[in-house]
Amino acid sequence: MPCWPDILEQAKRELPRIAFFTSAIGYLSIVALLLWAPKLHRRWVRIASRILGVLAGIPLVVLAPALFFGILLASGNPPTVSRSVYSPGGQEARVSYNGGFLGRDYTEVAVRSTSSCRHKTVFWHHGPSDPEDVQIDWVDNKHLHLSYHARPDDPVHCEPSLGEVMIVCTPLGKPTVAGQK
């Protein structure tokens, strides 16, 4: 069964995309309306409307290739990789890895208790990484151990606890690349 707080979080992440497409459709509609100029009986008003339509369309000529290139770059990212580990009491710890462009990876660990439907973020890491760089082990129902690879200058955050769950984060140094020592 879907969890409403998780569905609402996903909807909040999609709001910028919805706002962008809505404003783009509105802008294109205004440009088309100015160029078409329906039911304008005076010739000078119709000509002025079409001139304004052409002027409003010039940014589209400049922005369309940049927008297309940006969409191509963004669509090249791999999908989010997630895995979950459950405690003996049924609590879930979920690791989500988002591979980014040019090493802008983002890894997050979220915990959900059995009495709640909402996931709470307890760990995040920005920087080059791998989906398997964060290892999760439930010691028992109240102790979560995270071990992760990160470079010294990578931004990393680890919560010490979440409710009754104590969280211990252990850095393992920078990740090794296959073929290197």
N, C-alpha and C positions, 0 to 999 in steps of 0.2 A: 504494500500500500504506500502511495506517495506521502512524503512528509511535507506539510504545507510550508514550514519555514525554509526548507531547502528549495522548494519551488519558487518562493518569493525571492530568495537570494539569486536564483538563476534569472528571474525576471528583472531584477535590479541590474544585473550584469548586461542584459540585453537592451536596456533603456537608451543608452547612447546610440546604438545602431538604429533603433526604431526612430529616434529623434532625427538622426541624419537623413534617413530615407524619407521621412515625412517632410522635412524642410526642403530636400532636393526636389521632391514631387511638386511641392508648392511653388518653388522658384521656377521650375520648368513650366508649370501651368501659367504663371504670370508672364513669362517670356512669350509663350505661345499665344496667350490672349492679346498681348501688345502687338505681336506680329500679325495676327489675324485681324484684329480690330473689327469685331462684328458690329453691325448696326450703327456705325458712325457715319452720319450723313454729310457732315462738313468735311471737305477735302483736306483742309489744313490740320484738322484734328486727327484724321486717319493717317496722314503722312507723319505727323509728330509722334503718334503712337507707334508706328512702324520703326521710326528712327530710334525711339526709346527701346523698343524690342531688340533691335540689332545691337545697340549699345549694351543692353543687359545680357545679351548672348555672348559678347566677347569674352567675359571671364570663363564661360563654359569651354571655349576653345583652348584656353590656357590651362584650366583646371582638369579637364577631362583626361588628358594623357597622364598627368601627375596622379590623379585618383586611380586610374587604371593600373599604373605601376605600383602604387601603394597596395591595392587589392591583390596584385600578383605576389608581392612580397609577403603579405599577411597570410595568404592562402597556402604558402609553402611550409608553414609550421606544421609539425606533426601533431596528431591529436593528443589530448591529455591522456596520460597513462596513470591509472589508479589501481591501488591494491589495498585490501583491508585485512587487519589482524584483529581477532576477537579475544577478549579476556575470558577467563573461566566463567565469569558472571554474566557475560553477554555484551560487555561494553565494546564499542568499535573504535579502532584507531585506523584512519584512512590516510594513505600517502598519495598525494596527487602531484604528478610531475608534468610541467609544461615546458617543452623544448622550445627555446626562442631563437630568433635570428642572431647570428654572430655571438653565441654564447650567452645570450640574455635568458638563461633558463630560470625557472622558478619552481621550487619544490615546497610543498606545504603538507603539514600533518594536522589533521582535524580529529577530535575525539567526540564521540557521542555516547552518552550514558544510556542505560536501559530505561531510565525514567524520563528521558527527554527525546525529542525528535530532532533537535537542532545540533548540528556539528559546530564545535568551537575550535578555532585555530590555536594550536599550542606551539607550533614550530614553523618557521619559514626560512628559506635560503634563496638568495638571489646570486646567480653566478653559474659558470660552466659546471655542469654536473651530469649525472646519469640517473635513469630511473631507479637503479639499485643502490645509489649512494647513501640513502637513508634506510637504516634497518630498525625495525620496531620489535620489541620483545615485551610482552606483559609478564612481569615477575609474579604478580598476583592481581587481584581485583583493584588494588589501591596503589600499585606501583607500575609505572610505564618507563621503559628504558629505550632511549633513542641514541643511535650511534650514526654519525654522518661524516662524509668527506667534504671538506671545504678549504679553500685557500685562505690564508690569514687576512687578506683584505676584502673578502666577500662579506656582504651584509647577511648576518644570521641572527635570528631571534628565537629564544626558547623560553617558554613560560615555566616557572618552577613548580606550579601546581594548577590544577583545575578542579575546584570543589574538593572532594576527598582524595582525588588521584594525585599522587606525587610524581613529578616528571623529572627524570635525570637525563641530561643530554651530554653525550661524550663525543668531542671532536676527534677524528682519526687522522687529521692532516689533509694535505691536498690529495685529490684523486690521482691515481696512476693511469697513464695511457697505455693501452695494449702495445707491447713491443718495447716499452721503455723500462728502465730500472730506477 
